[in-house]
Amino acid sequence: MVVNAFTGTYGINYGRIADNLPPPESVATLLKAARIKNIRIYDADNAVLRAFKGSGIEVIVGLGNEFLRDISVNEDRAVQWVKLNVEPFLPGKLVKGIAVGNEILGGADMELWEVLVPAVKNVYNALDQLRLADKVEVSSPHSEAVFATTFPPSAGEFKESVLPYMRPLLQFFSQIGTPFYINAYPFLAYKSDPEHIDLNYALFQTNPGIYDAKTKLHYYNMFEAQIDAAYAALEKIGFDKMEVIVSETGWASKGDENEAGANLRNAMIYNRNLRKRLLKKKGTPYRPKMVAKAYVFALFNENLKPGPTSERNFGLFKADGSVSYNIGFTGLVPSSAFSVLGSIKV
């Protein structure tokens, strides 16, 4: 039986690298008010899961990169981890999936590339042993660094260096019915090449679009082009039936001077248009019957995240629970952002 860990089309990533966030109980209230049912967290914090219990929220928990080496060589450790972090929250459909690592392939730590497939298999075997394999999906999200090329979408192709690790992973995922999860950020693409990328194309605004001569398809937003590039890459290595789900996408509302496009207006436009697009429950130009699904990054601004200013400013909500900008959600407390941005037409 294939597990469907994402029952809607619009989810959100709840990152917590911050020291000023509301307690998980308040977050559960916020999510219910916003009618957001599908959540991803980057660990399996039991306090968070307890707070969400009985709320109707469905969570993909994360097995952090730091655990992969140990789990890959020790199935008993995988069983322990599942018993501690997943089993107590079933039945009740709270934990719907386990993301094993995040952005491993294509990343800097080549040792992790080696241990990813054994870790994934041990987590699945642990679920199987505990008779949970038909209730909890096992996945592993990738960054755009796994691709050699993504433009035009039909040219989408995995890097040669990644293939020896990607192929066995996808073979296993195709056996157990797991989709291909990709972290796809038009913001990062635009930021890296603002001279050549039309901002309106990145933001789902009116633009001439791009034409893919091979497929004879037009693309009017980068989000769909990125998804279809992943479909093309999968097809080239024999996985043309695998679904693509966007595990992270978002737009920073603030950035450093050299971070093109990182501002409040663009973040609001991207996230508002993304939500509208996902709620249409439509496919992409290349896969019109495969409904596009995505988890937005992120629920909150995270003030302790390292890196450029943008990294700390992806939140749809501020730490106090008010909205960062208005895309139709109600915050826990009123926000001045409503009055400031309410007049901007999108």
C-alpha positions as CSV (number, residue, x, y, z in Angstrom):
1,M,0.0,0.0,0.0
2,V,1.3,3.4,-1.0
3,V,1.2,6.1,1.8
4,N,0.0,9.5,0.8
5,A,1.8,11.8,3.2
6,F,0.5,15.0,1.6
7,T,-3.3,15.1,1.4
8,G,-3.7,18.7,0.2
9,T,-1.7,20.8,-2.2
10,Y,-0.5,23.6,0.2
11,G,1.7,22.9,3.2
12,I,4.3,24.7,5.2
13,N,7.7,24.2,6.8
14,Y,7.8,24.9,10.5
15,G,11.5,25.6,11.2
16,R,12.5,26.5,14.7
17,I,16.1,27.9,14.6
18,A,15.1,30.8,16.8
19,D,14.8,31.9,20.4
20,N,11.7,34.0,20.2
21,L,9.0,31.8,18.7
22,P,5.5,31.1,20.2
23,P,5.1,27.8,22.0
24,P,4.0,24.8,19.8
25,E,0.5,24.9,21.3
26,S,0.0,28.5,20.0
27,V,1.5,27.3,16.6
28,A,-1.2,24.6,16.4
29,T,-3.9,27.3,17.0
30,L,-2.3,29.5,14.3
31,L,-2.2,26.7,11.8
32,K,-5.8,25.7,12.5
33,A,-6.9,29.3,12.1
34,A,-5.0,29.4,8.7
35,R,-6.5,26.1,7.7
36,I,-3.1,24.7,7.1
37,K,-3.1,20.9,7.6
38,N,0.2,19.7,6.1
39,I,3.4,20.5,8.0
40,R,7.1,19.6,7.8
41,I,9.4,19.9,10.7
42,Y,13.2,19.4,10.5
43,D,13.4,17.1,13.6
44,A,11.0,15.0,15.6
45,D,10.6,17.1,18.7
46,N,8.1,15.3,20.9
47,A,6.9,18.5,22.5
48,V,5.9,19.8,19.1
49,L,4.2,16.5,18.1
50,R,2.4,16.4,21.5
51,A,1.1,19.9,20.9
52,F,-0.2,19.0,17.5
53,K,-1.9,15.7,18.6
54,G,-5.6,15.7,18.0
55,S,-5.5,18.9,15.9
56,G,-6.0,17.3,12.5
57,I,-2.5,18.6,11.5
58,E,-0.5,16.0,9.5
59,V,3.3,16.2,9.9
60,I,6.4,15.0,8.1
61,V,9.1,14.7,10.7
62,G,12.8,15.0,9.9
63,L,15.6,12.6,10.7
64,G,18.5,15.1,10.8
65,N,21.6,14.7,8.7
66,E,23.7,14.2,11.9
67,F,21.9,10.9,12.5
68,L,22.4,9.3,9.1
69,R,25.8,7.7,9.6
70,D,24.6,5.9,12.8
71,I,21.2,4.9,11.4
72,S,22.8,3.6,8.1
73,V,24.8,0.9,9.9
74,N,22.4,0.1,12.7
75,E,18.9,-1.0,12.0
76,D,18.3,-1.3,15.8
77,R,19.0,2.4,16.2
78,A,16.4,3.1,13.4
79,V,13.9,1.0,15.3
80,Q,14.6,2.9,18.5
81,W,14.2,6.2,16.7
82,V,10.9,5.2,15.2
83,K,9.6,3.8,18.5
84,L,10.5,7.1,20.3
85,N,9.5,9.6,17.6
86,V,6.8,8.1,15.4
87,E,5.0,5.2,17.1
88,P,3.7,7.2,20.1
89,F,1.9,9.6,17.6
90,L,0.1,6.8,15.8
91,P,-2.8,6.0,15.4
92,G,-4.3,9.4,14.8
93,K,-2.5,10.2,11.5
94,L,-0.3,12.9,13.1
95,V,3.0,11.6,11.7
96,K,2.5,10.9,8.0
97,G,6.1,10.7,6.9
98,I,9.8,10.7,7.8
99,A,12.2,12.8,5.7
100,V,15.6,11.1,6.0
101,G,18.2,13.8,5.8
102,N,17.8,17.1,3.9
103,E,19.6,18.1,0.7
104,I,22.2,15.4,1.0
105,L,23.1,14.6,-2.6
106,G,24.9,17.4,-4.3
107,G,25.9,18.8,-0.9
108,A,29.4,19.3,0.5
109,D,29.6,16.2,2.7
110,M,30.3,13.3,0.3
111,E,30.3,10.8,3.2
112,L,26.6,11.5,3.7
113,W,26.0,10.6,0.0
114,E,27.4,7.1,0.7
115,V,25.1,6.5,3.7
116,L,21.9,8.0,2.5
117,V,20.4,4.9,0.8
118,P,21.4,2.5,3.7
119,A,19.8,5.0,6.2
120,V,16.6,5.3,4.1
121,K,16.3,1.5,3.9
122,N,16.9,1.0,7.6
123,V,14.2,3.5,8.5
124,Y,11.8,1.8,6.1
125,N,12.7,-1.6,7.6
126,A,12.2,-0.3,11.1
127,L,8.7,0.9,10.1
128,D,8.0,-2.4,8.5
129,Q,9.1,-4.3,11.6
130,L,6.8,-2.2,13.7
131,R,4.0,-2.7,11.1
132,L,3.9,1.0,10.3
133,A,5.2,0.9,6.7
134,D,1.7,1.3,5.3
135,K,1.0,4.4,7.5
136,V,4.2,6.4,7.3
137,E,6.1,7.5,4.1
138,V,9.9,7.5,3.9
139,S,11.4,10.2,1.7
140,S,14.5,12.4,1.3
141,P,14.3,16.0,-0.1
142,H,16.8,17.3,-2.6
143,S,18.2,20.7,-3.5
144,E,18.6,22.0,-7.0
145,A,22.3,21.1,-6.7
146,V,21.4,17.5,-7.8
147,F,20.8,18.9,-11.4
148,A,23.4,19.5,-14.1
149,T,20.9,21.6,-16.0
150,T,17.3,22.7,-15.6
151,F,16.8,25.1,-18.5
152,P,14.8,24.8,-20.6
153,P,12.7,22.4,-18.5
154,S,13.0,19.5,-21.0
155,A,16.8,19.7,-20.6
156,G,16.5,18.8,-16.9
157,E,19.2,16.3,-16.1
158,F,20.9,15.0,-13.0
159,K,24.6,15.6,-12.4
160,E,26.8,12.6,-13.4
161,S,28.4,12.8,-9.9
162,V,25.0,12.4,-8.3
163,L,23.7,9.5,-10.4
164,P,25.5,6.6,-8.7
165,Y,23.7,7.6,-5.5
166,M,20.4,8.9,-6.9
167,R,19.6,5.9,-9.0
168,P,19.5,3.3,-6.2
169,L,17.6,5.8,-4.0
170,L,15.0,6.3,-6.7
171,Q,14.8,2.6,-7.4
172,F,13.9,2.0,-3.7
173,F,11.5,4.9,-3.6
174,S,9.7,3.7,-6.8
175,Q,9.3,0.3,-5.1
176,I,7.7,1.8,-2.0
177,G,5.7,4.5,-3.8
178,T,7.6,7.6,-2.5
179,P,7.5,10.8,-4.6
180,F,10.6,12.8,-5.6
181,Y,10.8,15.8,-3.1
182,I,12.6,18.9,-4.4
183,N,13.4,22.2,-2.7
184,A,12.7,24.7,-5.5
185,Y,13.3,28.4,-5.1
186,P,12.7,30.8,-7.9
187,F,14.0,33.4,-5.4
188,L,17.4,31.8,-5.3
189,A,17.5,31.5,-9.1
190,Y,16.5,35.2,-9.5
191,K,19.0,36.3,-6.8
192,S,21.9,34.5,-8.6
193,D,21.1,36.0,-12.0
194,P,18.8,39.1,-11.9
195,E,20.2,40.4,-15.1
196,H,18.8,37.6,-17.2
197,I,15.8,36.4,-15.2
198,D,12.5,38.3,-15.5
199,L,11.3,39.1,-12.0
200,N,7.7,38.8,-13.1
201,Y,8.4,35.3,-14.4
202,A,9.8,34.4,-10.9
203,L,6.8,36.0,-9.1
204,F,3.9,34.4,-11.2
205,Q,3.2,37.9,-12.6
206,T,2.2,38.7,-16.2
207,N,5.3,38.2,-18.4
208,P,6.1,36.9,-21.9
209,G,7.2,33.5,-20.5
210,I,9.6,31.1,-22.0
211,Y,9.1,28.6,-24.8
212,D,10.6,25.1,-24.6
213,A,11.2,24.2,-28.3
214,K,11.6,20.4,-27.6
215,T,8.2,20.0,-25.9
216,K,6.6,23.0,-27.6
217,L,5.3,24.1,-24.2
218,H,5.1,27.7,-22.8
219,Y,6.0,28.5,-19.2
220,Y,4.7,31.6,-17.6
221,N,6.3,31.0,-14.2
222,M,9.5,29.6,-12.9
223,F,7.9,27.4,-10.3
224,E,6.3,25.2,-12.9
225,A,9.4,25.2,-15.0
226,Q,11.5,23.9,-12.0
227,I,9.0,21.1,-11.3
228,D,9.0,20.0,-15.0
229,A,12.8,20.1,-15.1
230,A,12.7,17.6,-12.3
231,Y,10.2,15.4,-14.2
232,A,12.5,15.6,-17.3
233,A,15.5,14.5,-15.2
234,L,13.6,11.6,-13.7
235,E,12.3,10.5,-17.1
236,K,15.8,10.5,-18.5
237,I,16.9,7.8,-16.0
238,G,13.7,5.7,-16.3
239,F,11.5,7.1,-13.5
240,D,8.8,8.7,-15.6
241,K,6.0,7.6,-13.3
242,M,7.4,9.2,-10.2
243,E,5.5,12.2,-8.8
244,V,7.4,15.4,-8.0
245,I,6.5,17.3,-4.8
246,V,8.1,20.6,-3.8
247,S,9.3,20.2,-0.2
248,E,10.4,23.8,0.1
249,T,9.7,27.0,-1.8
250,G,9.5,30.6,-0.6
251,W,10.7,34.2,-0.9
252,A,12.7,36.2,1.5
253,S,11.1,39.5,2.7
254,K,14.5,41.0,3.6
255,G,18.1,40.5,2.5
256,D,21.5,42.0,2.3
257,E,22.3,44.7,-0.3
258,N,23.7,42.1,-2.7
259,E,20.5,39.9,-2.5
260,A,18.5,40.9,-5.5
261,G,14.7,40.7,-5.0
262,A,14.7,40.1,-1.3
263,N,12.0,42.5,-0.1
264,L,8.6,42.6,1.5
265,R,6.7,43.4,-1.6
266,N,8.2,40.5,-3.7
267,A,7.8,38.0,-0.8
268,M,4.1,38.9,-0.5
269,I,3.5,38.7,-4.3
270,Y,5.3,35.4,-4.6
271,N,3.6,33.7,-1.6
272,R,0.2,35.1,-2.5
273,N,0.4,33.9,-6.1
274,L,1.9,30.6,-5.1
275,R,-1.0,29.9,-2.8
276,K,-3.5,30.8,-5.5
277,R,-1.7,28.6,-7.9
278,L,-1.6,25.6,-5.5
279,L,-5.2,25.9,-4.5
280,K,-6.2,25.5,-8.2
281,K,-5.1,21.9,-7.9
282,K,-3.7,21.8,-11.4
283,G,-0.8,20.0,-13.0
284,T,2.1,21.5,-14.9
285,P,2.6,22.0,-18.6
286,Y,4.6,18.8,-18.9
287,R,2.6,16.8,-16.4
288,P,-1.0,18.2,-16.6
289,K,-2.5,15.3,-14.7
290,M,0.0,15.5,-11.8
291,V,-1.4,18.1,-9.4
292,A,1.3,20.5,-8.2
293,K,1.9,20.3,-4.4
294,A,4.3,22.4,-2.3
295,Y,5.3,23.1,1.2
296,V,6.1,26.8,1.7
297,F,9.2,27.9,3.5
298,A,8.6,29.0,6.1
299,L,6.1,29.5,8.9
300,F,8.2,31.9,10.9
301,N,11.2,34.2,10.5
302,E,14.1,32.3,12.3
303,N,16.4,34.8,14.0
304,L,19.2,32.3,14.8
305,K,19.7,31.0,11.3
306,P,23.3,31.5,10.0
307,G,24.1,32.9,6.6
308,P,22.9,36.0,4.7
309,T,20.0,38.1,6.1
310,S,17.5,36.4,3.7
311,E,17.9,33.2,5.6
312,R,16.3,34.8,8.7
313,N,13.4,36.3,6.8
314,F,11.4,33.7,4.9
315,G,8.5,33.6,7.4
316,L,4.9,34.1,6.5
317,F,4.5,35.0,10.2
318,K,6.6,37.0,12.6
319,A,7.8,35.5,15.9
320,D,4.9,37.2,17.8
321,G,2.4,35.3,15.6
322,S,1.4,38.3,13.5
323,V,1.5,38.0,9.8
324,S,4.7,39.2,8.0
325,Y,2.6,40.4,5.1
326,N,-1.0,39.8,4.0
327,I,-1.6,36.8,1.8
328,G,-5.0,36.1,3.3
329,F,-4.0,34.5,6.6
330,T,-5.0,35.8,10.0
331,G,-2.3,36.0,12.6
332,L,-2.5,35.3,16.3
333,V,-2.2,39.1,16.9
334,P,-3.2,42.0,14.7
335,S,-0.4,43.3,12.5
336,S,0.5,46.7,11.1
337,A,1.6,44.9,8.0
338,F,-2.1,44.6,7.0
339,S,-2.6,48.3,6.8
340,V,0.7,49.0,5.1
341,L,0.4,46.4,2.4
342,G,-3.4,46.2,2.1
343,S,-3.4,48.8,-0.7
344,I,-0.9,46.9,-2.9
345,K,-2.7,45.2,-5.8
346,V,-1.4,41.8,-6.7
